[in-house]
Amino acid sequence: MGCSSESVSGLSGDYRQDTFALLQSLRTSIELPADAPDKAALQEEARQKINDFASRYRRDTSVTSLTSFTTMRTALNSLAGHYSSYPNRPLPQKLKTRLEQEFRQVESALKRGS
């Protein structure tokens, strides 16, 4: 299989656009009720999107020094860590609150261009 410009999870290569899209997707999966029938599938999809995002941008020197990227990586690591360690447990409210705060910081930084 060859590489294409767009990955399975829909990353386009436009860092800003991909980050906003990932934020929206993660917010949706985080806010699902614990008894949602497709919660496990959406969590697995979120983990895949996190991995795809990290793989695509972690070596891109044009974005690795941006505030938005470092804050995004912190949030993604926290969320992925929870999904890996506690796959059957809901996200604690404290983690949800922290993620939302970090997501807002990422959005602000992207709007400023950093």
ChimeraX attribute file (.defattr): number of C-alpha atoms within 10 A of each C-alpha:
attribute: neighborCount
match mode: 1-to-1
recipient: residues
	/A:1	3
	/A:2	3
	/A:3	6
	/A:4	8
	/A:5	8
	/A:6	10
	/A:7	14
	/A:8	9
	/A:9	15
	/A:10	14
	/A:11	19
	/A:12	14
	/A:13	14
	/A:14	8
	/A:15	18
	/A:16	17
	/A:17	12
	/A:18	15
	/A:19	20
	/A:20	14
	/A:21	13
	/A:22	19
	/A:23	17
	/A:24	12
	/A:25	15
	/A:26	22
	/A:27	15
	/A:28	12
	/A:29	18
	/A:30	19
	/A:31	10
	/A:32	15
	/A:33	10
	/A:34	14
	/A:35	9
	/A:36	9
	/A:37	10
	/A:38	11
	/A:39	17
	/A:40	16
	/A:41	11
	/A:42	18
	/A:43	19
	/A:44	16
	/A:45	16
	/A:46	24
	/A:47	19
	/A:48	15
	/A:49	21
	/A:50	20
	/A:51	15
	/A:52	16
	/A:53	22
	/A:54	16
	/A:55	11
	/A:56	15
	/A:57	15
	/A:58	14
	/A:59	10
	/A:60	11
	/A:61	9
	/A:62	10
	/A:63	16
	/A:64	14
	/A:65	11
	/A:66	16
	/A:67	17
	/A:68	25
	/A:69	22
	/A:70	15
	/A:71	18
	/A:72	23
	/A:73	19
	/A:74	12
	/A:75	20
	/A:76	24
	/A:77	15
	/A:78	15
	/A:79	21
	/A:80	19
	/A:81	13
	/A:82	17
	/A:83	19
	/A:84	12
	/A:85	9
	/A:86	11
	/A:87	14
	/A:88	12
	/A:89	10
	/A:90	16
	/A:91	16
	/A:92	9
	/A:93	9
	/A:94	8
	/A:95	14
	/A:96	16
	/A:97	11
	/A:98	13
	/A:99	22
	/A:100	16
	/A:101	12
	/A:102	19
	/A:103	23
	/A:104	16
	/A:105	16
	/A:106	25
	/A:107	18
	/A:108	14
	/A:109	16
	/A:110	19
	/A:111	11
	/A:112	9
	/A:113	11
	/A:114	15
